[in-house]
Amino acid sequence: MRKNNPGIFTVSSDYLKWQLDGYNSAAHKDLIEEFVFSALETACKNGLMIILDSYMRTGEIYERFMDISNRY
């Protein structure tokens, strides 16, 4: 898919976890979630196609993702 669609941005919670030295799921879950939402919103604002690779653990999180995508 990437070869046929250059400029795709992948929003990955796993990638963001790897970027945080000393990541601890209990302590940093909410922080990583905010990073994911920020990256998604920035990519959408700039008209990028997105692959979202993030676990939506609650309906509230799903709705927040949908809100961002629907705004753009």
C-alpha positions in Angstrom: 0.0 0.0 0.0 2.8 2.4 0.8 4.4 2.1 -2.6 1.2 3.1 -4.3 0.4 5.9 -1.9 3.5 7.9 -0.9 2.9 10.3 2.0 1.0 7.9 4.2 1.6 8.7 7.9 1.4 5.8 10.4 0.2 6.7 13.8 1.4 3.9 16.0 1.1 3.7 19.8 3.8 1.0 19.8 6.2 3.2 18.0 5.6 6.0 20.5 6.0 3.7 23.5 9.5 2.8 22.1 10.4 6.5 22.0 9.8 6.9 25.7 12.8 5.8 27.7 11.7 3.7 30.7 8.1 3.2 29.3 5.8 1.7 31.8 2.3 0.8 30.7 0.7 1.6 34.1 2.5 4.9 34.5 2.5 6.1 30.8 -0.6 4.7 29.2 -2.5 8.1 29.2 0.6 10.0 28.0 1.1 7.7 25.0 -2.6 8.0 24.2 -2.3 11.8 24.1 0.7 11.5 21.8 -1.4 9.3 19.5 -4.2 11.8 19.4 -1.8 14.7 18.8 -0.1 12.9 16.0 -3.4 12.0 14.4 -4.7 15.5 14.6 -1.5 17.0 13.1 -1.5 14.5 10.3 -5.2 15.2 9.5 -4.7 19.0 9.6 -2.0 18.6 7.0 -4.1 16.4 4.7 -2.1 13.2 5.0 -3.5 9.8 4.5 -3.2 7.9 7.7 -2.8 4.3 8.9 -3.9 4.2 12.5 -2.1 1.4 14.4 -3.4 2.0 17.9 -5.6 -0.1 20.3 -8.9 1.5 21.0 -9.5 0.2 24.5 -12.7 2.1 25.2 -15.7 3.5 23.3 -14.6 6.9 24.4 -11.3 6.6 22.7 -13.0 5.3 19.6 -15.3 8.4 19.6 -12.3 10.7 20.1 -10.6 9.1 17.0 -13.8 9.5 15.0 -14.2 13.1 16.1 -10.8 14.0 14.8 -11.2 12.2 11.6 -14.7 13.7 10.9 -13.4 17.2 11.5 -10.9 16.8 8.7 
